[in-house]
Amino acid sequence: MNGYRARLVDPLVAQYLADLPAVALVGPRASGKTTTATRQARSVLRLERPAEAAAVIADPAAALADLPEPVLVDESQEASHVLGAVKRACDADPRPGRFILTGSVRAEMDVRTWLSTGRVTRISMFPIG
């Protein structure tokens, strides 16, 4: 069973990306956030990788610039400064399908304020049972 298992959320993610500048897939570990998002993305920043996280932390806007969109920012909680860069990018250019963020529910609870309110639409995911 090496193939992708279609999820009920797949068409919702596609529709949101067609209409909105950014979406965030949130849910518990191993719920398929990264796998689902990767199928929609043209570029991927994997922030669990220290070198990629360091580049994003050093200059989040530059790290996002000129990447084919939608850009998947995987494990966005690893470099929370990227949320501000996504917010600013969406404010400057709100066209649909620019960013996909993934992160855990736990990380979301640890953040005091959600910088991207009104710019990034959340989609909750749950493990396939």
C-alpha positions as CSV (number, residue, x, y, z in Angstrom):
1,M,0.0,0.0,0.0
2,N,2.6,2.6,-1.2
3,G,0.1,4.8,-3.1
4,Y,-1.6,7.9,-1.9
5,R,-4.9,7.4,-0.1
6,A,-7.3,10.0,-1.2
7,R,-8.7,12.0,1.7
8,L,-12.1,13.8,2.0
9,V,-10.2,17.0,2.5
10,D,-8.4,16.9,-0.9
11,P,-11.2,18.7,-2.9
12,L,-11.6,21.3,-0.1
13,V,-7.9,22.1,-0.2
14,A,-8.0,22.5,-4.0
15,Q,-11.1,24.7,-3.8
16,Y,-9.6,26.9,-1.1
17,L,-6.4,27.3,-3.1
18,A,-8.4,28.3,-6.2
19,D,-10.2,31.0,-4.2
20,L,-7.8,32.1,-1.4
21,P,-4.2,33.2,-1.1
22,A,-3.2,30.9,1.7
23,V,-4.4,27.8,3.6
24,A,-3.1,26.1,6.7
25,L,-3.5,22.4,7.2
26,V,-3.6,21.7,10.9
27,G,-4.0,18.5,12.8
28,P,-2.3,15.9,15.0
29,R,0.9,14.2,14.0
30,A,0.6,11.6,11.3
31,S,-2.7,12.9,10.0
32,G,-1.4,13.4,6.5
33,K,-0.9,17.1,6.4
34,T,2.4,17.1,4.6
35,T,1.4,14.3,2.2
36,T,-1.8,16.1,1.3
37,A,-0.2,19.5,0.9
38,T,2.7,18.2,-1.2
39,R,0.2,17.0,-3.8
40,Q,-1.0,20.6,-4.3
41,A,2.3,22.4,-3.9
42,R,4.8,23.4,-6.6
43,S,7.6,24.3,-4.1
44,V,8.3,23.0,-0.6
45,L,10.2,24.5,2.3
46,R,10.7,21.8,4.9
47,L,11.3,23.7,8.2
48,E,12.1,20.5,10.2
49,R,15.4,20.6,8.3
50,P,17.8,22.9,10.2
51,A,19.4,24.5,7.1
52,E,16.0,25.4,5.5
53,A,14.7,26.7,8.9
54,A,17.8,28.8,9.3
55,A,17.4,30.4,5.9
56,V,13.8,31.2,6.6
57,I,14.6,32.6,10.1
58,A,17.3,34.8,8.7
59,D,15.1,36.4,6.0
60,P,11.6,34.9,5.7
61,A,10.5,37.2,2.9
62,A,13.6,36.3,0.8
63,A,13.1,32.6,1.5
64,L,9.5,32.8,0.0
65,A,10.4,35.1,-2.9
66,D,10.5,33.7,-6.4
67,L,9.4,30.2,-5.5
68,P,6.8,28.6,-7.8
69,E,3.4,28.8,-6.1
70,P,1.7,27.4,-4.3
71,V,4.6,27.2,-1.8
72,L,4.3,24.6,0.9
73,V,5.8,25.8,4.2
74,D,5.9,22.5,6.0
75,E,6.1,22.5,9.8
76,S,5.7,26.3,9.9
77,Q,5.9,26.4,13.7
78,E,9.6,25.6,13.4
79,A,10.2,29.1,12.1
80,S,7.3,31.2,13.3
81,H,8.7,34.3,11.6
82,V,7.5,32.9,8.3
83,L,3.9,33.6,9.4
84,G,4.6,37.4,9.2
85,A,6.2,37.0,5.8
86,V,3.2,35.1,4.5
87,K,0.9,37.7,6.0
88,R,2.8,40.5,4.3
89,A,3.0,38.6,1.0
90,C,-0.8,38.0,1.0
91,D,-1.4,41.7,1.9
92,A,0.8,42.8,-1.0
93,D,-0.6,40.3,-3.5
94,P,-3.8,38.5,-2.5
95,R,-4.2,36.4,-5.6
96,P,-5.3,32.8,-4.9
97,G,-3.1,29.8,-4.5
98,R,0.0,31.3,-3.1
99,F,0.8,29.4,0.2
100,I,0.1,26.2,2.0
101,L,1.2,26.0,5.6
102,T,1.3,22.9,7.7
103,G,1.7,22.6,11.4
104,S,0.6,20.6,14.4
105,V,-2.4,21.4,16.6
106,R,0.0,21.4,19.6
107,A,2.2,24.1,18.0
108,E,-0.9,26.2,17.2
109,M,-1.8,26.2,20.9
110,D,1.7,27.4,21.8
111,V,1.5,30.5,19.7
112,R,0.0,33.4,21.6
113,T,-1.4,35.2,18.6
114,W,-2.1,34.1,15.1
115,L,-0.4,36.7,12.8
116,S,-2.3,35.6,9.7
117,T,-5.9,36.0,10.9
118,G,-8.0,36.9,7.9
119,R,-5.2,35.9,5.4
120,V,-4.7,32.2,6.0
121,T,-7.7,29.9,6.2
122,R,-7.3,26.9,8.4
123,I,-8.4,23.4,7.4
124,S,-8.4,20.8,10.1
125,M,-7.2,17.3,9.3
126,F,-7.6,14.0,11.2
127,P,-5.9,10.7,10.8
128,I,-7.3,8.1,8.5
129,G,-8.8,5.4,10.8
